[in-house]
Amino acid sequence: MRKTEFMDLLKYYFRRSDKTDLKGILEDCEEQFRLGAKKGLTEEEVCAKLGHPKNIYRYYIGKPSCRKTISA
């Protein structure tokens, strides 16, 4: 999955959520893509590390799933 598709799916899953929360989540993911690029990772690799947007949403609503982040 590429960054654009990933971000579009996040917006889709969070479409009924608080807009402030969505903004924060999108900013966090943008940061992960930035850090990943700095480390030489592809968009696909960053997406794989972040996990599927549906799982991120499930975590947000209280149904935990594993989500990895890229350390600075």
N, C-alpha and C positions, 0 to 999 in steps of 0.2 A: 504494500500500500504506500502511496506517496503522501507527502505532507498535505497537499490540497484536499485529497479525499479524506484523510484523517480528520482534518479540521472541519470539513463539511459534515462528516458523520457526528463529530462532537456537537456541533450546532444543532443537528437534527435530534439527537438524543436528549439534549438539554433544552429543547425548544419551549418546554413548559416550566422550566426551572427559573429561579430568581436570576434576573439579568446581571446583577452584580456578581453572583457566583459564577455564571457562565464567563463573564469577562475575566475573572481571576483565573479560571481554569484554562481559558484560551491563552492568557499571558504566560501561565506556567508552562504550557506545552510549547509555546513559541520559544521560551527560554531553553527548554530541553532540546529543541531542534537547533538552536544557536550553539549550545554547548556541544551537541553531537557533531555538528559541522566543524567546530573548532578542533575536535578530536579526530576528524577525518572519517566520521561515520556517514553513510548514505542516509537519505530520507527513509528508505525502507528499513534500515537497521534501527534508526531512532523509533520508528513506528512499532517495530517488534519489541523493543525495550519498554516502550510505554504501555503496550498492550492494546487490545481492541477498545475503541471508544465506548462501545456498549458496556464493557467491563468497568471502565472508568465511571460511567454513569451509575452502574449498579453499586459501586463502592460509595458514591455520593449519596445514594438513597438508602444506604445501610445494608446492602448485601455485598459484603467484602469479596474482593478478588485480588490477586497479586498484581501489583503495579510496580514496575522498576523505574528508577530514575538514573540519570547519568550524572555522576559526581564531577564537580569542577576540578 
